[in-house]
Amino acid sequence: MLLVGELVLTRNQIVQNVARQTDTDLIRASQRLNLIASELQEGVMKTRMQPIDHIWSKLPRVVRDLGLQCGKNVRLEMEGRETELDKTLLEAVKDPLTHLVRNSVDHGIEAPDARKQAGKPAEGVLTLRARHESGQVVVEVADDGAGIDPVKLGAKAVQRGLVTPDALARMSPADILQLIFLPGFSTAAAVTNVSGRGVGMDVVKTNIESIGGTIEVESDAGVGTVCRLRIP
């Protein structure tokens, strides 16, 4: 990959210099070099691209096992499994994506009895979506669970001393949702081997930002939550 980068750089320098020349044969040769270098660069990039299903294929078992452990019925749906991503980036998002999936099953989707009381099917649905959008790969982890109540979330943050009451009063619901990314913040009622250890979402955000990506959260209380990764 480094050699291809050097070739492309040299190609660019040659093309720029030849553009100022009048030798027809030299101009044709530089155009040919430009074409070959571009095709080689494209070919190398394609060999590095892998479908996101390479990491998604391991998630059905994660969801099934965690659902059994938590006493929940969860159906996993996937959209855009063929969406390709550079293999280095793919490896970088594997752990954050797995954590988001585990978090949705543990925190987001309710137990069957609670879902029935809320007028929902006993089976919860967790949906993974991936697509190319404006030069980025967008990956979503969406559940139809309890959602996040900004009022309860804000109160928890104040209780933990992570934000002052005055600061909370000036925050919009969208801003309050971002509090889940503060280090040490957790809404879990009890510490388990699944979550509630005060680590996780802040690490997810840090890992995604380390590769130039961003993470967004949208949630409606009682309806569900969407975590959206934008990866360059």
N, C-alpha and C positions, 0 to 999 in steps of 0.2 A: 504493500500500500504506500509506503514511503517512497519507493522507487517511482511509482506512478505519479505521485505528487511532484517529484523532481522533474519527471518528464513533462508534465503539464506546465510547470513553471518555465522550463526551458522552451517549450513550444510557444508559450505566450510571448517570451522575449524575442524569439526568432520572428514570429508573425509581426510584432510591432516594428522590428527593424526593417524587415523586408517591405513593409508597407511604404517605406520612404524610398524604395529602389524603383528602377525602371526596367530591370532585366526581366523579360517575360518568363523565361524558363525558371528563374529563381522564384518568381511569384507563384508559378504553378506548383513548384516543389514544396513551397511553404504551405500552400493550400492543402496539398496532399498530406503533408505532415500534420497539419491541423486536424484533418478528418480522421486520420489513423489514431492520433493521440486521444481524440474525443471518444472514438469507438472503444479504445482500450480502457479508458477511464470508466465509461459506462459499463463495460463488461465486468471490470473488477468490482465496481459498486454493486452490481447485481449478485455477484457471488457472496457478498457480505449480507445481503438481505435475506431474512428468514420470516416466515409467517408467524404471527403472534400465537398461533395455535401450538407452537412448540412449548410455550409455557402454560397456555390455557389447558392443554390436554391433561395436566396433572391436577387441575383444580376440582373436577367432579368428585374425585375421591376425598379431597380435603373437605369439600362441602358435605358429602355424605357422612364421613366419619364425625365431623364436628356437629352435624345435625343430630346424630345419634347420641353424642356425648351431652348435648344441651337439651335433649328431649324435644327437638323441633323437626317438623316436616318441611324440607326446603327443596325446591326444584331449581336447578341451574339451567339457564338458557344462555346461548352465545350467539352473537351477531357480528359478522365481519372477521371470522376466524382466519381468513386468507390475507388479511391486512399485513403488509410486510414492514419490518423495522430492521435497522442495522443490528447485527448480532451483538455488538458491544452494548448498545442501548437496551436491547432485549434482555440481556443478562442483568443490566442495572435495574430494570423495573420489576424483575421477578419477585424479589422479596417484598418491596412495597405493595405490589399488586396482591400478593398472597395475604399480607396483613389486612388490606382493605376487605378482601373476601371474608376472612375470618371475623373481622370486626362487624361486618354486615350480618353474618349468621348469629354471632354472639349478642351484639347490642341491638341491631336493627330489627330483625325479624322476631316477632313475638312467638310465645308458646302457643300451641293449637287452641287451648281453652281461651286464652286472651284474644286470639284472632276471631274466634267465634263470637265472643262477647262484643267485639267491635264490628260485627257484621261482615267479617272477611272469611274467605275460605280457610280451612285449617292449614292448608299447605301454603307456605310462603314462596315467593318467587324472587330469585336473585338473578339479575341479568348482566352479562358482560357484553359491552359493545366496543367495537374498534372501527375507525375509519380515518381516511386521509382528509385533511381539511386545511386549506390555505398554507400548504407547505409544512404542516405539522401532522403528527399522528395523535388522534384523540382517542383515549381509552376511558370508558365509563364503567363504574361498578354501581349498579342501581338495585335497590331492594324496595319491596312494597310493605315495609315494616312500620314500626311505630313512629318513625321520623324523629326529629330533634326539636324539642320545645325550647325556643330561645329564652323564654322567661325562666324555666328551670335551669337551663344551661348557664345563664347569667348569674342566677342565685348561687349556683355551685361554684362558679369562678370567684365570686365575692367571698363566699365561705372559705375558699382555699387561699384567699389573700392574693389572687392573681390579678385582680382588677378592683378598683375602688368603686363604691356605689355611684359617685358622681360621674366617673368615667363611663360606667355602664349605662347611665341614663342618657348619655350623649351618643351611644352606639346604635346603629341600625340593626335590624334582625340579621342581615347578611354579615355585618361586622361581628356580631355575637357568635355566629356559627364558626368564624375563624378562630375563636378561642380554643377550639378542640385541638389546635396545632401547638398550643403553648406547652413547653416542656413540663412534664410532671402532671399534666391535667388528665383526669379520667372521670367518666360519669358512672363507672361500674359501682354497684352497691356493695360488692364484696370482691376480695382478691381471689382469683381462681387461676388454674393453669392455662386458661384461655386468654383472659384479659384482666384489667383492673390493677395492673402492677405499676401504673403511672408512666409507662413508656409505650411508644408506638406511633401515634399520629405525628408527633413532632419529628420522629426519625423518618417517617414516610416523606414528610415535606422536605426535610433536609436532603434526603437521597434523590428525590425528584429534582430539586433545585440544583443539585450538584452536576446534573447533566444538562442544565439549561432549560429544564421543564418547569411547569407550574401545576398546582393542584387547586381545584375549586370544589366547594361543597354547596349543594342545594338541598333543602329539606323542607317538607311540609309535615307538621305534627299529625300523626294518625294516618298519613298517606305513604310516606317513604322517604328515602334519602338517595341522592346521587353524588358520588365522588368522581370528579372528572380530571383526568390527567391530560396535559397538553405537552407533547414531547417533540422537540425539533428534529 
